[in-house]
Amino acid sequence: MKTYLLLHLDSEGAPYSEVADLVEDMGFRPQQGGYDFVYDWGRSATVRETLEFADRLQATLSGKRVYFRIESVDE
């Protein structure tokens, strides 16, 4: 399973490099194409796990003025 992340940054928020470091610390890797980052679970994940992961991402980005979209797909 993979979780794809698309970021929308506010010009008054944290610098992109800081945000990138935060999401990379969570295990995301830079991605080219329609998404900015991808997280490879290395296995199938439950809906509960993906929701908890999204909660952690939201907490990590809190106060940074970043909007994000995630999509998890079983590949």
C-alpha positions in Angstrom: 0.0 0.0 0.0 1.1 3.5 -0.7 -0.1 6.9 0.6 0.4 9.8 -1.7 0.6 13.4 -0.3 -0.1 16.7 -2.1 0.8 19.9 -0.3 -0.6 23.4 -0.6 1.5 25.9 1.2 0.5 29.4 2.4 2.9 32.1 1.6 2.7 33.3 5.2 3.4 29.8 6.5 6.5 27.6 7.1 9.1 27.4 4.3 8.7 24.4 1.9 12.1 23.0 3.0 10.9 22.9 6.6 7.7 21.2 5.7 9.6 18.7 3.5 11.9 17.8 6.4 8.9 17.2 8.6 7.1 14.8 6.2 10.3 13.1 5.3 10.9 12.5 9.0 7.5 10.7 9.0 8.8 8.4 6.2 7.5 10.1 3.1 9.8 10.3 0.1 9.7 13.0 -2.6 7.6 12.0 -5.6 7.4 13.4 -9.1 4.1 13.7 -10.9 0.7 14.5 -9.5 1.8 14.3 -5.8 4.7 15.8 -3.9 5.5 12.8 -1.6 4.8 9.1 -1.2 4.8 6.8 1.8 5.3 3.1 1.1 3.7 1.0 3.8 5.5 -2.1 2.4 2.3 -4.1 3.1 -1.5 -3.6 3.1 -2.7 -1.3 5.8 -6.2 -1.1 7.4 -8.5 1.9 7.1 -7.9 2.5 10.8 -4.1 2.6 10.3 -4.4 5.1 7.4 -6.7 7.3 9.5 -4.3 7.3 12.4 -1.4 8.1 10.0 -3.4 11.0 8.6 -4.0 12.2 12.2 -0.2 12.1 12.9 0.4 14.0 9.7 -2.1 16.7 10.7 -0.5 17.0 14.1 3.0 17.3 12.5 1.9 20.0 10.2 -0.2 21.9 12.8 0.7 25.6 12.9 2.6 25.5 9.6 -0.2 26.9 7.5 -0.1 23.9 5.2 -3.1 22.3 3.5 -2.7 18.7 2.3 -4.5 16.0 0.5 -3.6 12.3 0.9 -4.7 9.3 -1.0 -3.9 5.7 0.0 -4.1 2.9 -2.5 -3.3 -0.7 -2.3 -0.8 -1.5 -5.1 
